[in-house]
Amino acid sequence: MSSSLISLVTGGSSGIGLEIANMFLEENLEVYSISRTKPLNHKIKHIEFDLLNFQQYHPTFQKLKKKLKDLKVLVHSAGKGIFGLHEELNFQKTKEVLDLNLMAPILLTQIFLRNLKQNKGFIVFVSSITATKPSPLASAYAASKAGLSQFAKSLWEETRKAELKIVNLEIDMTQTPFYKDTWFTTDTHPNSYIKPKQIAEILRNIYLQKENLNITNIIIQPQFHRIQKKKGGTNENN
């Protein structure tokens, strides 16, 4: 694969996004991360940007669009959650969850879609298992991810004639910093959570499929369904 091909990952500084970015480096792509913090891997090129700053999307990303003419892969991994009784959730934090999880991927995809079509590219949406079922204490978060999953599936039908590949990953409990400020986290049993590197390896296999195939949606779950409650946790994450 040509080293001139480019992957753009949101939230590539940690967790699932970082492991996906590392995987595409191994596949000889030039990798950029859009994130507020710098990735630990210095080979990943950092674009410092707050994805909630919608007013700066066009001036920032239109310039980047011209630079990334060889964009092959776009990964929407940045996200945040808010959990608890819906009437008790912070209003602004709830809006941020909806904006980051749903609006940001939709708008960013719109900006880079022409480049991706021209390069017969690959778009990855990191959604959630909550998109597939009723999720008490996660109503707003689940709604944002359900919207993301529906957008991914609809966009695939819209663009498949352009030979664009799209996969939507509906992921369950994963061992990442996502839960650091919530009232719950992954259980300690190794069969109760997914490792980010496992997700990256699954995605590698999808990316390397033959050109006549596209795996459009995949659900990834650990063997056990367990969480661990924390003392002193809040009902939202950063």
Buried (B, 14 or more C-beta within 10 A) or exposed (E): EEEEBBBBBBBBBBBBBBBBBBBBBEBEBBBBBBBEEEBEBEEBBBBEBEBBEEEEBEEBBEEBBEEBEBBBBBBBBBBBBBBBEEEEBBEEBBBBBBBBBBBBBBBBBEBBBEBBBEBEBBBBBBBBBBBBEEBEBBBBBBBBBBBBBBBBBEBBEEBEEEEBBBBBBBBBBBBBEBBEBBBBBBBEEEEBBBBBBBBBEBBBEBBEEEEEEBBBBBBBEBEEEBBBEBEEBBBBBE
